[in-house]
Amino acid sequence: MVALVGTYLNGYVKLDKEFISSNPVKVIVTFLEEIPIPTEEGLSLSDFSFSESQKNLEDFKGSFSDAVVEERRER
């Protein structure tokens, strides 16, 4: 069994990684979450900067994943 991640939109699934098979393969599609489509009023990918995030975290002394888990527990 192989697990792949992708995105579904308008009847099509686009896989994040290529999967090559010479035979037909049965699949199970599970919709995990709805991805909001950005509008003119909302955020877009260009609103985020990896280098800006690195700069904001340069003095952070801990595990980023632990901080995310803690933040989610507080909610």
C-alpha positions as CSV (number, residue, x, y, z in Angstrom):
1,M,0.0,0.0,0.0
2,V,1.2,3.5,-0.9
3,A,-0.2,6.7,0.6
4,L,0.0,9.9,-1.6
5,V,-1.2,13.4,-0.9
6,G,-2.8,15.6,-3.5
7,T,-5.5,18.2,-4.2
8,Y,-9.0,17.7,-5.6
9,L,-10.6,20.4,-7.7
10,N,-13.5,20.3,-10.1
11,G,-13.6,16.5,-10.5
12,Y,-9.8,16.0,-10.8
13,V,-7.2,14.8,-8.3
14,K,-3.6,16.2,-8.7
15,L,-1.0,14.3,-6.8
16,D,1.8,16.1,-5.1
17,K,4.3,13.4,-6.2
18,E,4.3,11.3,-9.3
19,F,3.2,7.6,-9.0
20,I,4.1,5.3,-11.8
21,S,2.4,1.9,-12.2
22,S,2.3,-0.4,-15.2
23,N,-1.0,-1.9,-13.9
24,P,-4.3,-0.4,-12.8
25,V,-4.4,0.4,-9.1
26,K,-7.5,0.6,-6.9
27,V,-7.5,3.8,-4.8
28,I,-9.4,5.2,-1.8
29,V,-9.9,9.0,-1.8
30,T,-10.5,10.6,1.6
31,F,-11.3,14.3,1.8
32,L,-9.3,15.5,4.8
33,E,-10.2,19.2,4.6
34,E,-11.5,21.9,2.3
35,I,-8.9,24.3,1.0
36,P,-10.4,27.8,0.7
37,I,-9.9,29.4,-2.6
38,P,-8.3,32.8,-2.2
39,T,-10.4,35.8,-3.1
40,E,-9.3,39.3,-3.9
41,E,-10.0,40.3,-0.3
42,G,-8.2,37.3,1.3
43,L,-4.6,36.2,1.5
44,S,-2.6,34.8,-1.4
45,L,0.7,32.9,-1.5
46,S,2.6,36.1,-2.2
47,D,1.5,37.4,1.2
48,F,3.9,34.9,2.8
49,S,7.7,35.0,2.8
50,F,10.0,32.2,3.9
51,S,12.9,34.6,4.5
52,E,10.6,36.9,6.6
53,S,9.6,33.8,8.7
54,Q,13.2,32.9,9.3
55,K,14.0,36.4,10.4
56,N,11.1,36.4,12.8
57,L,12.2,33.1,14.3
58,E,16.0,33.7,14.6
59,D,15.8,34.5,18.3
60,F,13.4,31.6,19.0
61,K,15.0,29.1,21.4
62,G,12.8,26.0,21.3
63,S,11.1,23.5,19.0
64,F,8.8,25.1,16.5
65,S,6.7,22.0,16.3
66,D,6.3,22.1,20.1
67,A,5.2,25.7,19.9
68,V,2.6,24.9,17.3
69,V,1.2,22.0,19.3
70,E,1.0,24.2,22.4
71,E,-0.8,26.9,20.5
72,R,-3.3,24.4,19.2
73,R,-3.9,23.0,22.6
74,E,-4.7,26.5,23.9
75,R,-7.4,26.9,21.3
